């Protein structure tokens, strides 16, 4: 069975596998972003070798993980052609609530669970408003963004 990517390019099936791989990669939509990121990494890594160390990578991963989790939730909304503008506000409210609870002496695990419940409740308010009032989610979340 022929590869659908290669059947469109005449003569590609008889070329060297490395050349086919390079051709397939350069035809991807994300190639420009990956190429720019690679060039920036090479330049910065050459000028600042500590940037490409394991400690730097671990630190970067820890700092970005929370935003990655939020972005993962947004994937489902975008797949349904919806958008939630209040995600950042809900995130901020829940973090502050958890911090205030911990400062008041509540166990950190219990405070995190309470913050999770608060985030679910605030998201539920958005969903309820959008469905009951039949308002587009972008309008509802724009409004609740300023409330939260």
N, C-alpha and C positions, 0 to 999 in steps of 0.2 A: 504494500500500500504506500503510495507516494505521500510525502509530507506536504500538507496544503500550503505552507509558506514557501516551499521551494518550487512547487509546480507553476507558480506565476512567473518565476524568473527563468527565462530560457537558458538551458545549459547548466543550471545550478546543480542538478542531480549528479552530474559527472565530475564536479569539482572536488577538490580536497576537502575533507571534513572540517578542518580548521577555517578554511575560507568560507564554507557554508555557515559555520557558527558565527563568524564575524559579520557576515551579511545579515544573518537573522537578528543579531544584537543591534546593529546599527539601524535597522528598520523599526525598532521599537519606539513608541511615543516618548518613553521616559529616558531615552538615550542621552539627550542633551543635559538633563538634570544630573544623571549619573556621571557623565563626563565632566561637567563643571565641578561637582563634588569631589571627584577624584583628583582633578587638577588643583583645586584648593587644598585638599589634604596633602598632596605632594609638596606644594609650595610652602604651606605653613609647617609641615613636618620637617622640611629642609631647614627653614629659618629657626624653628623652635623644636628641637628634637624631643623635649619633654612632652610636647603635645600628643605625640603618638605612643606614649607609654601606657602600660596596663593600668596604672593608677588613674591617669587622665580619662581613660575609657570607662573605668568603673564609676568614677565621679560623674561623668557625663550621663551615663546610663541611669544612675540613681536620680539625677536631677530631672531627666526627661520622662521617666517612667510614669509619673502621675498624669502628665499631659497626653502621653500615649494611651493610657487607660481611658481618659475622657474622649480622645479621638476615636478609639475603638467603639465606644457607644454611639458616636455620631455616624458611624458607617451605616448602622441600621436605619437611622433617620434619612440619610442621603439616598439609601437604596429605595426608600419609599417616596422619594422626591419631596421630602419635608426637611425642615431645618429648625434647630432650637438655638435661639440667640441667648438664652438665659443660662446656659450650661456653666459659664464662668462665674456668674453671680451665685448660682446654687452651690458651686464648688466653694466659693469664698465664704458663704454663709455657713456651710457645714463645717469647714475648717475652723472658723472662729467659734462656732458653737462647741466643737470638740475641745478646743483650747480652753475656753471658759469653764467647761465642765472639769477638765483636768486640773485647772488652776484652783477650782473650788474643792478639790480633793477626791473627785470621782476617779475610780479605777480607769486607766487609759483604754483598756479593751471595752469597758462599758461605755465610755465616752465616744469611742470610735463607732460602736454599734448604734448609739443614740444619734450620732451624726449621720450615719448611713440611713437610719429610719427617717430623719429629717429631710435628707436629700430625696428619698423615695416619695415622701409626702409632698414636697414642693414640686417634684416632677409630676406627681399625680394631679396636683392643682392645675398645672399647665394642660395636661391631657384632658382633664374634666372640662376646663373652660373651652378648649378647642372643639371637643366633641359635643358638649351640651349646647353651646351657643352657636355651633357651626361657623366658627371664625377660623380663618387660615392660621396655621400654627406660627407662621412668621410674625403675624400681628400679635397673637397671644404672648409669645415668648419675648417679643420686643417690649410689650407692656409690663410683663412680670420681671423683666430684666431690671427695670427701674424700681420696681417694688422691692425685690429681694436685695 
